[in-house]
């Protein structure tokens, strides 16, 4: 993976780092704004997931259409068949 040198020094986020980030968010936004912030974050994540799923579905549909052979059946002109009782 090609990670910039400044980010490679930090490494993956662990539990202590996540706790520090949570405390900073609590201090910055306050306890009263935190539920609305979490709600809006959840809604935006849901919209992002919906858009991602729709994009993937369109990609698969386009791939299926490209792989499907397009064979057109020749149009046959059919004559009505005379009934045996008419003859």
PDB file of N, CA, C and O in Angstrom, chain B, residues numbered from 101:
ATOM      1  N   UNK B 101       0.841  -1.164   0.000  1.00  0.00           N
ATOM      2  CA  UNK B 101       0.000   0.000   0.000  1.00  0.00           C
ATOM      3  C   UNK B 101       0.893   1.236   0.000  1.00  0.00           C
ATOM      4  O   UNK B 101       1.927   1.257   0.668  1.00  0.00           O
ATOM      5  N   UNK B 102       0.503   2.248  -0.734  1.00  0.00           N
ATOM      6  CA  UNK B 102       1.306   3.450  -0.877  1.00  0.00           C
ATOM      7  C   UNK B 102       0.785   4.521   0.078  1.00  0.00           C
ATOM      8  O   UNK B 102      -0.129   5.268  -0.273  1.00  0.00           O
ATOM      9  N   UNK B 103       1.361   4.606   1.291  1.00  0.00           N
ATOM     10  CA  UNK B 103       0.923   5.555   2.311  1.00  0.00           C
ATOM     11  C   UNK B 103       1.970   6.667   2.407  1.00  0.00           C
ATOM     12  O   UNK B 103       3.168   6.385   2.445  1.00  0.00           O
ATOM     13  N   UNK B 104       1.525   7.936   2.448  1.00  0.00           N
ATOM     14  CA  UNK B 104       2.499   9.018   2.626  1.00  0.00           C
ATOM     15  C   UNK B 104       3.275   8.850   3.928  1.00  0.00           C
ATOM     16  O   UNK B 104       2.766   8.286   4.896  1.00  0.00           O
ATOM     17  N   UNK B 105       4.497   9.341   3.941  1.00  0.00           N
ATOM     18  CA  UNK B 105       5.373   9.160   5.099  1.00  0.00           C
ATOM     19  C   UNK B 105       4.810   9.801   6.361  1.00  0.00           C
ATOM     20  O   UNK B 105       5.031   9.285   7.456  1.00  0.00           O
ATOM     21  N   UNK B 106       4.091  10.910   6.235  1.00  0.00           N
ATOM     22  CA  UNK B 106       3.548  11.564   7.428  1.00  0.00           C
ATOM     23  C   UNK B 106       2.448  10.726   8.073  1.00  0.00           C
ATOM     24  O   UNK B 106       2.332  10.701   9.298  1.00  0.00           O
ATOM     25  N   UNK B 107       1.641  10.043   7.266  1.00  0.00           N
ATOM     26  CA  UNK B 107       0.582   9.208   7.820  1.00  0.00           C
ATOM     27  C   UNK B 107       1.106   7.857   8.276  1.00  0.00           C
ATOM     28  O   UNK B 107       0.529   7.258   9.183  1.00  0.00           O
ATOM     29  N   UNK B 108       2.175   7.360   7.681  1.00  0.00           N
ATOM     30  CA  UNK B 108       2.719   6.060   8.038  1.00  0.00           C
ATOM     31  C   UNK B 108       3.281   6.080   9.455  1.00  0.00           C
ATOM     32  O   UNK B 108       3.342   5.034  10.100  1.00  0.00           O
ATOM     33  N   UNK B 109       3.690   7.232   9.950  1.00  0.00           N
ATOM     34  CA  UNK B 109       4.252   7.328  11.292  1.00  0.00           C
ATOM     35  C   UNK B 109       3.178   7.110  12.354  1.00  0.00           C
ATOM     36  O   UNK B 109       3.497   6.670  13.458  1.00  0.00           O
ATOM     37  N   UNK B 110       1.916   7.405  12.052  1.00  0.00           N
ATOM     38  CA  UNK B 110       0.851   7.278  13.041  1.00  0.00           C
ATOM     39  C   UNK B 110       0.354   5.850  13.183  1.00  0.00           C
ATOM     40  O   UNK B 110       0.007   5.438  14.289  1.00  0.00           O
ATOM     41  N   UNK B 111       0.309   5.093  12.121  1.00  0.00           N
ATOM     42  CA  UNK B 111      -0.156   3.724  12.187  1.00  0.00           C
ATOM     43  C   UNK B 111      -1.666   3.654  12.318  1.00  0.00           C
ATOM     44  O   UNK B 111      -2.345   4.677  12.230  1.00  0.00           O
ATOM     45  N   UNK B 112      -2.195   2.460  12.526  1.00  0.00           N
ATOM     46  CA  UNK B 112      -3.648   2.312  12.645  1.00  0.00           C
ATOM     47  C   UNK B 112      -4.156   2.880  13.973  1.00  0.00           C
ATOM     48  O   UNK B 112      -3.420   2.952  14.957  1.00  0.00           O
ATOM     49  N   UNK B 113      -5.416   3.277  13.977  1.00  0.00           N
ATOM     50  CA  UNK B 113      -6.009   3.809  15.203  1.00  0.00           C
ATOM     51  C   UNK B 113      -6.373   2.669  16.145  1.00  0.00           C
ATOM     52  O   UNK B 113      -7.018   1.698  15.747  1.00  0.00           O
ATOM     53  N   UNK B 114      -5.956   2.799  17.386  1.00  0.00           N
ATOM     54  CA  UNK B 114      -6.283   1.804  18.396  1.00  0.00           C
ATOM     55  C   UNK B 114      -7.324   2.355  19.355  1.00  0.00           C
ATOM     56  O   UNK B 114      -7.890   3.425  19.129  1.00  0.00           O
ATOM     57  N   UNK B 115      -7.570   1.616  20.422  1.00  0.00           N
ATOM     58  CA  UNK B 115      -8.573   2.024  21.408  1.00  0.00           C
ATOM     59  C   UNK B 115      -8.203   3.323  22.115  1.00  0.00           C
ATOM     60  O   UNK B 115      -9.074   4.180  22.261  1.00  0.00           O
ATOM     61  N   UNK B 116      -6.971   3.518  22.561  1.00  0.00           N
ATOM     62  CA  UNK B 116      -6.653   4.786  23.237  1.00  0.00           C
ATOM     63  C   UNK B 116      -6.838   6.005  22.327  1.00  0.00           C
ATOM     64  O   UNK B 116      -7.310   7.051  22.773  1.00  0.00           O
ATOM     65  N   UNK B 117      -6.471   5.868  21.079  1.00  0.00           N
ATOM     66  CA  UNK B 117      -6.633   6.980  20.144  1.00  0.00           C
ATOM     67  C   UNK B 117      -8.111   7.307  19.925  1.00  0.00           C
ATOM     68  O   UNK B 117      -8.494   8.476  19.875  1.00  0.00           O
ATOM     69  N   UNK B 118      -8.938   6.264  19.793  1.00  0.00           N
ATOM     70  CA  UNK B 118     -10.370   6.485  19.604  1.00  0.00           C
ATOM     71  C   UNK B 118     -11.009   7.130  20.828  1.00  0.00           C
ATOM     72  O   UNK B 118     -11.915   7.952  20.690  1.00  0.00           O
ATOM     73  N   UNK B 119     -10.551   6.771  22.018  1.00  0.00           N
ATOM     74  CA  UNK B 119     -11.071   7.393  23.241  1.00  0.00           C
ATOM     75  C   UNK B 119     -10.698   8.866  23.287  1.00  0.00           C
ATOM     76  O   UNK B 119     -11.519   9.702  23.664  1.00  0.00           O
ATOM     77  N   UNK B 120      -9.480   9.189  22.912  1.00  0.00           N
ATOM     78  CA  UNK B 120      -9.049  10.596  22.889  1.00  0.00           C
ATOM     79  C   UNK B 120      -9.863  11.382  21.869  1.00  0.00           C
ATOM     80  O   UNK B 120     -10.266  12.513  22.144  1.00  0.00           O
ATOM     81  N   UNK B 121     -10.107  10.810  20.713  1.00  0.00           N
ATOM     82  CA  UNK B 121     -10.914  11.488  19.693  1.00  0.00           C
ATOM     83  C   UNK B 121     -12.334  11.699  20.203  1.00  0.00           C
ATOM     84  O   UNK B 121     -12.906  12.769  19.993  1.00  0.00           O
ATOM     85  N   UNK B 122     -12.921  10.694  20.873  1.00  0.00           N
ATOM     86  CA  UNK B 122     -14.272  10.828  21.414  1.00  0.00           C
ATOM     87  C   UNK B 122     -14.342  11.939  22.460  1.00  0.00           C
ATOM     88  O   UNK B 122     -15.306  12.704  22.490  1.00  0.00           O
ATOM     89  N   UNK B 123     -13.331  12.030  23.310  1.00  0.00           N
ATOM     90  CA  UNK B 123     -13.300  13.100  24.324  1.00  0.00           C
ATOM     91  C   UNK B 123     -13.184  14.461  23.658  1.00  0.00           C
ATOM     92  O   UNK B 123     -13.851  15.407  24.078  1.00  0.00           O
ATOM     93  N   UNK B 124     -12.353  14.582  22.631  1.00  0.00           N
ATOM     94  CA  UNK B 124     -12.226  15.854  21.917  1.00  0.00           C
ATOM     95  C   UNK B 124     -13.532  16.259  21.243  1.00  0.00           C
ATOM     96  O   UNK B 124     -13.901  17.433  21.265  1.00  0.00           O
ATOM     97  N   UNK B 125     -14.229  15.305  20.647  1.00  0.00           N
ATOM     98  CA  UNK B 125     -15.520  15.600  20.021  1.00  0.00           C
ATOM     99  C   UNK B 125     -16.521  16.050  21.067  1.00  0.00           C
ATOM    100  O   UNK B 125     -17.286  16.984  20.827  1.00  0.00           O
ATOM    101  N   UNK B 126     -16.530  15.401  22.223  1.00  0.00           N
ATOM    102  CA  UNK B 126     -17.427  15.781  23.315  1.00  0.00           C
ATOM    103  C   UNK B 126     -17.135  17.187  23.810  1.00  0.00           C
ATOM    104  O   UNK B 126     -18.058  17.952  24.087  1.00  0.00           O
ATOM    105  N   UNK B 127     -15.872  17.530  23.924  1.00  0.00           N
ATOM    106  CA  UNK B 127     -15.499  18.875  24.387  1.00  0.00           C
ATOM    107  C   UNK B 127     -15.837  19.924  23.330  1.00  0.00           C
ATOM    108  O   UNK B 127     -16.348  20.994  23.660  1.00  0.00           O
ATOM    109  N   UNK B 128     -15.556  19.624  22.069  1.00  0.00           N
ATOM    110  CA  UNK B 128     -15.799  20.602  21.007  1.00  0.00           C
ATOM    111  C   UNK B 128     -17.280  20.852  20.748  1.00  0.00           C
ATOM    112  O   UNK B 128     -17.692  22.001  20.586  1.00  0.00           O
ATOM    113  N   UNK B 129     -18.083  19.796  20.708  1.00  0.00           N
ATOM    114  CA  UNK B 129     -19.481  19.948  20.340  1.00  0.00           C
ATOM    115  C   UNK B 129     -20.410  20.062  21.540  1.00  0.00           C
ATOM    116  O   UNK B 129     -21.507  20.605  21.409  1.00  0.00           O
ATOM    117  N   UNK B 130     -20.009  19.574  22.688  1.00  0.00           N
ATOM    118  CA  UNK B 130     -20.857  19.625  23.870  1.00  0.00           C
ATOM    119  C   UNK B 130     -21.798  18.442  23.925  1.00  0.00           C
ATOM    120  O   UNK B 130     -22.057  17.781  22.919  1.00  0.00           O
ATOM    121  N   UNK B 131     -22.309  18.184  25.126  1.00  0.00           N
ATOM    122  CA  UNK B 131     -23.164  17.019  25.337  1.00  0.00           C
ATOM    123  C   UNK B 131     -24.531  17.200  24.681  1.00  0.00           C
ATOM    124  O   UNK B 131     -25.154  16.215  24.286  1.00  0.00           O
ATOM    125  N   UNK B 132     -25.006  18.430  24.558  1.00  0.00           N
ATOM    126  CA  UNK B 132     -26.332  18.666  23.980  1.00  0.00           C
ATOM    127  C   UNK B 132     -26.321  18.511  22.464  1.00  0.00           C
ATOM    128  O   UNK B 132     -27.308  18.051  21.889  1.00  0.00           O
ATOM    129  N   UNK B 133     -25.249  18.877  21.817  1.00  0.00           N
ATOM    130  CA  UNK B 133     -25.168  18.795  20.352  1.00  0.00           C
ATOM    131  C   UNK B 133     -24.736  17.414  19.869  1.00  0.00           C
ATOM    132  O   UNK B 133     -24.896  17.098  18.690  1.00  0.00           O
ATOM    133  N   UNK B 134     -24.196  16.598  20.750  1.00  0.00           N
ATOM    134  CA  UNK B 134     -23.665  15.295  20.359  1.00  0.00           C
ATOM    135  C   UNK B 134     -24.731  14.363  19.767  1.00  0.00           C
ATOM    136  O   UNK B 134     -24.446  13.725  18.754  1.00  0.00           O
ATOM    137  N   UNK B 135     -25.946  14.244  20.337  1.00  0.00           N
ATOM    138  CA  UNK B 135     -26.942  13.363  19.704  1.00  0.00           C
ATOM    139  C   UNK B 135     -27.349  13.820  18.305  1.00  0.00           C
ATOM    140  O   UNK B 135     -27.528  12.986  17.417  1.00  0.00           O
ATOM    141  N   UNK B 136     -27.498  15.122  18.093  1.00  0.00           N
ATOM    142  CA  UNK B 136     -27.865  15.598  16.756  1.00  0.00           C
ATOM    143  C   UNK B 136     -26.714  15.388  15.786  1.00  0.00           C
ATOM    144  O   UNK B 136     -26.930  15.078  14.614  1.00  0.00           O
ATOM    145  N   UNK B 137     -25.491  15.556  16.274  1.00  0.00           N
ATOM    146  CA  UNK B 137     -24.319  15.305  15.435  1.00  0.00           C
ATOM    147  C   UNK B 137     -24.260  13.832  15.037  1.00  0.00           C
ATOM    148  O   UNK B 137     -23.991  13.516  13.878  1.00  0.00           O
ATOM    149  N   UNK B 138     -24.506  12.933  15.985  1.00  0.00           N
ATOM    150  CA  UNK B 138     -24.475  11.499  15.702  1.00  0.00           C
ATOM    151  C   UNK B 138     -25.609  11.116  14.755  1.00  0.00           C
ATOM    152  O   UNK B 138     -25.423  10.279  13.872  1.00  0.00           O
ATOM    153  N   UNK B 139     -26.777  11.722  14.934  1.00  0.00           N
ATOM    154  CA  UNK B 139     -27.924  11.426  14.065  1.00  0.00           C
ATOM    155  C   UNK B 139     -27.635  11.851  12.625  1.00  0.00           C
ATOM    156  O   UNK B 139     -27.886  11.102  11.681  1.00  0.00           O
ATOM    157  N   UNK B 140     -27.104  13.063  12.475  1.00  0.00           N
ATOM    158  CA  UNK B 140     -26.794  13.537  11.123  1.00  0.00           C
ATOM    159  C   UNK B 140     -25.667  12.715  10.498  1.00  0.00           C
ATOM    160  O   UNK B 140     -25.672  12.471   9.291  1.00  0.00           O
ATOM    161  N   UNK B 141     -24.711  12.293  11.306  1.00  0.00           N
ATOM    162  CA  UNK B 141     -23.635  11.435  10.803  1.00  0.00           C
ATOM    163  C   UNK B 141     -24.195  10.092  10.340  1.00  0.00           C
ATOM    164  O   UNK B 141     -23.783   9.577   9.301  1.00  0.00           O
ATOM    165  N   UNK B 142     -25.126   9.523  11.098  1.00  0.00           N
ATOM    166  CA  UNK B 142     -25.755   8.260  10.718  1.00  0.00           C
ATOM    167  C   UNK B 142     -26.558   8.393   9.435  1.00  0.00           C
ATOM    168  O   UNK B 142     -26.513   7.513   8.575  1.00  0.00           O
ATOM    169  N   UNK B 143     -27.300   9.503   9.303  1.00  0.00           N
ATOM    170  CA  UNK B 143     -28.080   9.718   8.075  1.00  0.00           C
ATOM    171  C   UNK B 143     -27.170   9.859   6.866  1.00  0.00           C
ATOM    172  O   UNK B 143     -27.444   9.302   5.803  1.00  0.00           O
ATOM    173  N   UNK B 144     -26.087  10.607   7.032  1.00  0.00           N
ATOM    174  CA  UNK B 144     -25.176  10.787   5.895  1.00  0.00           C
ATOM    175  C   UNK B 144     -24.490   9.474   5.529  1.00  0.00           C
ATOM    176  O   UNK B 144     -24.254   9.213   4.349  1.00  0.00           O
ATOM    177  N   UNK B 145     -24.167   8.649   6.517  1.00  0.00           N
ATOM    178  CA  UNK B 145     -23.572   7.345   6.220  1.00  0.00           C
ATOM    179  C   UNK B 145     -24.574   6.451   5.493  1.00  0.00           C
ATOM    180  O   UNK B 145     -24.200   5.700   4.593  1.00  0.00           O
ATOM    181  N   UNK B 146     -25.851   6.532   5.885  1.00  0.00           N
ATOM    182  CA  UNK B 146     -26.883   5.761   5.203  1.00  0.00           C
ATOM    183  C   UNK B 146     -27.053   6.197   3.761  1.00  0.00           C
ATOM    184  O   UNK B 146     -27.191   5.359   2.870  1.00  0.00           O
ATOM    185  N   UNK B 147     -27.046   7.511   3.519  1.00  0.00           N
ATOM    186  CA  UNK B 147     -27.145   8.021   2.149  1.00  0.00           C
ATOM    187  C   UNK B 147     -25.938   7.597   1.320  1.00  0.00           C
ATOM    188  O   UNK B 147     -26.073   7.243   0.149  1.00  0.00           O
ATOM    189  N   UNK B 148     -24.758   7.636   1.937  1.00  0.00           N
ATOM    190  CA  UNK B 148     -23.541   7.216   1.229  1.00  0.00           C
ATOM    191  C   UNK B 148     -23.624   5.739   0.849  1.00  0.00           C
ATOM    192  O   UNK B 148     -23.263   5.356  -0.263  1.00  0.00           O
ATOM    193  N   UNK B 149     -24.105   4.908   1.784  1.00  0.00           N
ATOM    194  CA  UNK B 149     -24.222   3.475   1.510  1.00  0.00           C
ATOM    195  C   UNK B 149     -25.239   3.222   0.404  1.00  0.00           C
ATOM    196  O   UNK B 149     -25.023   2.371  -0.457  1.00  0.00           O
ATOM    197  N   UNK B 150     -26.352   3.962   0.425  1.00  0.00           N
ATOM    198  CA  UNK B 150     -27.376   3.805  -0.603  1.00  0.00           C
ATOM    199  C   UNK B 150     -26.825   4.187  -1.977  1.00  0.00           C
ATOM    200  O   UNK B 150     -27.072   3.495  -2.964  1.00  0.00           O
ATOM    201  N   UNK B 151     -26.073   5.297  -2.036  1.00  0.00           N
ATOM    202  CA  UNK B 151     -25.490   5.733  -3.300  1.00  0.00           C
ATOM    203  C   UNK B 151     -24.447   4.731  -3.800  1.00  0.00           C
ATOM    204  O   UNK B 151     -24.354   4.469  -4.999  1.00  0.00           O
ATOM    205  N   UNK B 152     -23.664   4.172  -2.871  1.00  0.00           N
ATOM    206  CA  UNK B 152     -22.650   3.185  -3.246  1.00  0.00           C
ATOM    207  C   UNK B 152     -23.305   1.924  -3.805  1.00  0.00           C
ATOM    208  O   UNK B 152     -22.848   1.377  -4.809  1.00  0.00           O
ATOM    209  N   UNK B 153     -24.377   1.462  -3.154  1.00  0.00           N
ATOM    210  CA  UNK B 153     -25.076   0.267  -3.634  1.00  0.00           C
ATOM    211  C   UNK B 153     -25.702   0.508  -5.005  1.00  0.00           C
ATOM    212  O   UNK B 153     -25.659  -0.370  -5.867  1.00  0.00           O
ATOM    213  N   UNK B 154     -26.283   1.690  -5.215  1.00  0.00           N
ATOM    214  CA  UNK B 154     -26.881   2.013  -6.510  1.00  0.00           C
ATOM    215  C   UNK B 154     -25.815   2.067  -7.608  1.00  0.00           C
ATOM    216  O   UNK B 154     -26.038   1.594  -8.722  1.00  0.00           O
ATOM    217  N   UNK B 155     -24.664   2.642  -7.284  1.00  0.00           N
ATOM    218  CA  UNK B 155     -23.563   2.718  -8.248  1.00  0.00           C
ATOM    219  C   UNK B 155     -23.072   1.325  -8.612  1.00  0.00           C
ATOM    220  O   UNK B 155     -22.839   1.036  -9.785  1.00  0.00           O
ATOM    221  N   UNK B 156     -22.912   0.452  -7.604  1.00  0.00           N
ATOM    222  CA  UNK B 156     -22.467  -0.919  -7.873  1.00  0.00           C
ATOM    223  C   UNK B 156     -23.495  -1.674  -8.709  1.00  0.00           C
ATOM    224  O   UNK B 156     -23.127  -2.433  -9.606  1.00  0.00           O
ATOM    225  N   UNK B 157     -24.786  -1.472  -8.421  1.00  0.00           N
ATOM    226  CA  UNK B 157     -25.842  -2.140  -9.184  1.00  0.00           C
ATOM    227  C   UNK B 157     -25.810  -1.686 -10.644  1.00  0.00           C
ATOM    228  O   UNK B 157     -25.976  -2.507 -11.546  1.00  0.00           O
ATOM    229  N   UNK B 158     -25.602  -0.393 -10.888  1.00  0.00           N
ATOM    230  CA  UNK B 158     -25.524   0.108 -12.257  1.00  0.00           C
ATOM    231  C   UNK B 158     -24.300  -0.443 -12.983  1.00  0.00           C
ATOM    232  O   UNK B 158     -24.373  -0.753 -14.172  1.00  0.00           O
ATOM    233  N   UNK B 159     -23.171  -0.569 -12.274  1.00  0.00           N
ATOM    234  CA  UNK B 159     -21.973  -1.137 -12.885  1.00  0.00           C
ATOM    235  C   UNK B 159     -22.200  -2.595 -13.288  1.00  0.00           C
ATOM    236  O   UNK B 159     -21.825  -3.006 -14.386  1.00  0.00           O
ATOM    237  N   UNK B 160     -22.821  -3.377 -12.389  1.00  0.00           N
ATOM    238  CA  UNK B 160     -23.085  -4.780 -12.706  1.00  0.00           C
ATOM    239  C   UNK B 160     -24.081  -4.898 -13.856  1.00  0.00           C
ATOM    240  O   UNK B 160     -23.945  -5.769 -14.715  1.00  0.00           O
ATOM    241  N   UNK B 161     -25.074  -4.023 -13.869  1.00  0.00           N
ATOM    242  CA  UNK B 161     -26.067  -4.058 -14.950  1.00  0.00           C
ATOM    243  C   UNK B 161     -25.406  -3.726 -16.287  1.00  0.00           C
ATOM    244  O   UNK B 161     -25.691  -4.374 -17.293  1.00  0.00           O
ATOM    245  N   UNK B 162     -24.525  -2.721 -16.307  1.00  0.00           N
ATOM    246  CA  UNK B 162     -23.828  -2.361 -17.539  1.00  0.00           C
ATOM    247  C   UNK B 162     -22.903  -3.484 -17.987  1.00  0.00           C
ATOM    248  O   UNK B 162     -22.778  -3.748 -19.183  1.00  0.00           O
ATOM    249  N   UNK B 163     -22.256  -4.143 -17.038  1.00  0.00           N
ATOM    250  CA  UNK B 163     -21.373  -5.253 -17.374  1.00  0.00           C
ATOM    251  C   UNK B 163     -22.179  -6.417 -17.945  1.00  0.00           C
ATOM    252  O   UNK B 163     -21.760  -7.041 -18.920  1.00  0.00           O
ATOM    253  N   UNK B 164     -23.331  -6.711 -17.345  1.00  0.00           N
ATOM    254  CA  UNK B 164     -24.174  -7.793 -17.855  1.00  0.00           C
ATOM    255  C   UNK B 164     -24.675  -7.478 -19.258  1.00  0.00           C
ATOM    256  O   UNK B 164     -24.714  -8.366 -20.111  1.00  0.00           O
ATOM    257  N   UNK B 165     -25.059  -6.229 -19.513  1.00  0.00           N
ATOM    258  CA  UNK B 165     -25.524  -5.846 -20.840  1.00  0.00           C
ATOM    259  C   UNK B 165     -24.406  -5.932 -21.876  1.00  0.00           C
ATOM    260  O   UNK B 165     -24.647  -6.293 -23.028  1.00  0.00           O
ATOM    261  N   UNK B 166     -23.184  -5.600 -21.464  1.00  0.00           N
ATOM    262  CA  UNK B 166     -22.053  -5.656 -22.391  1.00  0.00           C
ATOM    263  C   UNK B 166     -21.680  -7.104 -22.709  1.00  0.00           C
ATOM    264  O   UNK B 166     -21.257  -7.400 -23.827  1.00  0.00           O
ATOM    265  N   UNK B 167     -21.831  -8.006 -21.744  1.00  0.00           N
ATOM    266  CA  UNK B 167     -21.458  -9.400 -21.960  1.00  0.00           C
ATOM    267  C   UNK B 167     -22.538 -10.183 -22.695  1.00  0.00           C
ATOM    268  O   UNK B 167     -22.236 -11.191 -23.333  1.00  0.00           O
ATOM    269  N   UNK B 168     -23.780  -9.743 -22.618  1.00  0.00           N
ATOM    270  CA  UNK B 168     -24.890 -10.453 -23.255  1.00  0.00           C
ATOM    271  C   UNK B 168     -24.821 -10.263 -24.763  1.00  0.00           C
ATOM    272  O   UNK B 168     -24.767  -9.129 -25.239  1.00  0.00           O
ATOM    273  N   UNK B 169     -24.821 -11.370 -25.532  1.00  0.00           N
ATOM    274  CA  UNK B 169     -24.786 -11.214 -26.996  1.00  0.00           C
ATOM    275  C   UNK B 169     -26.118 -10.644 -27.486  1.00  0.00           C
ATOM    276  O   UNK B 169     -27.191 -10.997 -26.995  1.00  0.00           O
ATOM    277  N   UNK B 170     -26.011  -9.762 -28.458  1.00  0.00           N
ATOM    278  CA  UNK B 170     -27.204  -9.131 -29.000  1.00  0.00           C
ATOM    279  C   UNK B 170     -27.530  -9.784 -30.334  1.00  0.00           C
ATOM    280  O   UNK B 170     -27.076  -9.335 -31.387  1.00  0.00           O
ATOM    281  N   UNK B 171     -28.320 -10.845 -30.279  1.00  0.00           N
ATOM    282  CA  UNK B 171     -28.729 -11.568 -31.476  1.00  0.00           C
ATOM    283  C   UNK B 171     -30.187 -11.231 -31.728  1.00  0.00           C
ATOM    284  O   UNK B 171     -31.044 -11.410 -30.862  1.00  0.00           O
ATOM    285  N   UNK B 172     -30.450 -10.743 -32.924  1.00  0.00           N
ATOM    286  CA  UNK B 172     -31.820 -10.428 -33.265  1.00  0.00           C
ATOM    287  C   UNK B 172     -32.396 -11.563 -34.101  1.00  0.00           C
ATOM    288  O   UNK B 172     -31.775 -12.034 -35.054  1.00  0.00           O
ATOM    289  N   UNK B 173     -33.579 -11.981 -33.727  1.00  0.00           N
ATOM    290  CA  UNK B 173     -34.252 -13.042 -34.451  1.00  0.00           C
ATOM    291  C   UNK B 173     -34.763 -12.478 -35.772  1.00  0.00           C
ATOM    292  O   UNK B 173     -35.347 -11.395 -35.795  1.00  0.00           O
ATOM    293  N   UNK B 174     -34.552 -13.198 -36.872  1.00  0.00           N
ATOM    294  CA  UNK B 174     -35.093 -12.714 -38.152  1.00  0.00           C
ATOM    295  C   UNK B 174     -36.622 -12.760 -38.113  1.00  0.00           C
ATOM    296  O   UNK B 174     -37.213 -13.699 -37.579  1.00  0.00           O
ATOM    297  N   UNK B 175     -37.233 -11.762 -38.670  1.00  0.00           N
ATOM    298  CA  UNK B 175     -38.692 -11.698 -38.698  1.00  0.00           C
ATOM    299  C   UNK B 175     -39.201 -12.618 -39.809  1.00  0.00           C
ATOM    300  O   UNK B 175     -38.857 -12.447 -40.979  1.00  0.00           O
ATOM    301  N   UNK B 176     -40.006 -13.573 -39.433  1.00  0.00           N
ATOM    302  CA  UNK B 176     -40.563 -14.510 -40.401  1.00  0.00           C
ATOM    303  C   UNK B 176     -41.964 -14.064 -40.776  1.00  0.00           C
ATOM    304  O   UNK B 176     -42.756 -13.658 -39.925  1.00  0.00           O
ATOM    305  N   UNK B 177     -42.248 -14.145 -42.052  1.00  0.00           N
ATOM    306  CA  UNK B 177     -43.607 -13.857 -42.515  1.00  0.00           C
ATOM    307  C   UNK B 177     -44.350 -15.172 -42.581  1.00  0.00           C
ATOM    308  O   UNK B 177     -44.002 -16.058 -43.361  1.00  0.00           O
ATOM    309  N   UNK B 178     -45.353 -15.291 -41.774  1.00  0.00           N
ATOM    310  CA  UNK B 178     -46.090 -16.544 -41.715  1.00  0.00           C
ATOM    311  C   UNK B 178     -47.426 -16.390 -42.428  1.00  0.00           C
ATOM    312  O   UNK B 178     -48.123 -15.384 -42.298  1.00  0.00           O
ATOM    313  N   UNK B 179     -47.745 -17.411 -43.173  1.00  0.00           N
ATOM    314  CA  UNK B 179     -49.015 -17.473 -43.871  1.00  0.00           C
ATOM    315  C   UNK B 179     -50.022 -18.216 -42.984  1.00  0.00           C
ATOM    316  O   UNK B 179     -49.664 -19.184 -42.313  1.00  0.00           O
ATOM    317  N   UNK B 180     -51.260 -17.770 -42.982  1.00  0.00           N
ATOM    318  CA  UNK B 180     -52.248 -18.519 -42.191  1.00  0.00           C
ATOM    319  C   UNK B 180     -52.429 -19.915 -42.773  1.00  0.00           C
ATOM    320  O   UNK B 180     -52.472 -20.085 -43.992  1.00  0.00           O
ATOM    321  N   UNK B 181     -52.533 -20.890 -41.920  1.00  0.00           N
ATOM    322  CA  UNK B 181     -52.689 -22.286 -42.336  1.00  0.00           C
ATOM    323  C   UNK B 181     -54.174 -22.557 -42.501  1.00  0.00           C
ATOM    324  O   UNK B 181     -54.986 -22.220 -41.639  1.00  0.00           O
ATOM    325  N   UNK B 182     -54.512 -23.173 -43.630  1.00  0.00           N
ATOM    326  CA  UNK B 182     -55.911 -23.492 -43.886  1.00  0.00           C
ATOM    327  C   UNK B 182     -56.359 -24.595 -42.961  1.00  0.00           C
ATOM    328  O   UNK B 182     -55.607 -25.535 -42.706  1.00  0.00           O
ATOM    329  N   UNK B 183     -57.543 -24.499 -42.467  1.00  0.00           N
ATOM    330  CA  UNK B 183     -58.106 -25.498 -41.575  1.00  0.00           C
ATOM    331  C   UNK B 183     -58.499 -26.730 -42.382  1.00  0.00           C
ATOM    332  O   UNK B 183     -58.947 -26.575 -43.517  1.00  0.00           O
ATOM    333  N   UNK B 184     -58.357 -27.923 -41.866  1.00  0.00           N
ATOM    334  CA  UNK B 184     -58.645 -29.162 -42.548  1.00  0.00           C
ATOM    335  C   UNK B 184     -60.127 -29.233 -42.892  1.00  0.00           C
ATOM    336  O   UNK B 184     -60.482 -29.784 -43.934  1.00  0.00           O
ATOM    337  N   UNK B 185     -60.984 -28.703 -42.066  1.00  0.00           N
ATOM    338  CA  UNK B 185     -62.419 -28.760 -42.292  1.00  0.00           C
ATOM    339  C   UNK B 185     -62.851 -27.848 -43.447  1.00  0.00           C
ATOM    340  O   UNK B 185     -63.884 -28.093 -44.070  1.00  0.00           O
ATOM    341  N   UNK B 186     -62.076 -26.805 -43.737  1.00  0.00           N
ATOM    342  CA  UNK B 186     -62.411 -25.870 -44.820  1.00  0.00           C
ATOM    343  C   UNK B 186     -62.168 -26.476 -46.198  1.00  0.00           C
ATOM    344  O   UNK B 186     -62.805 -26.056 -47.165  1.00  0.00           O
ATOM    345  N   UNK B 187     -61.272 -27.444 -46.316  1.00  0.00           N
ATOM    346  CA  UNK B 187     -60.917 -27.985 -47.618  1.00  0.00           C
ATOM    347  C   UNK B 187     -61.853 -29.000 -48.150  1.00  0.00           C
ATOM    348  O   UNK B 187     -61.642 -29.520 -49.245  1.00  0.00           O
TER     349      UNK B 187
END
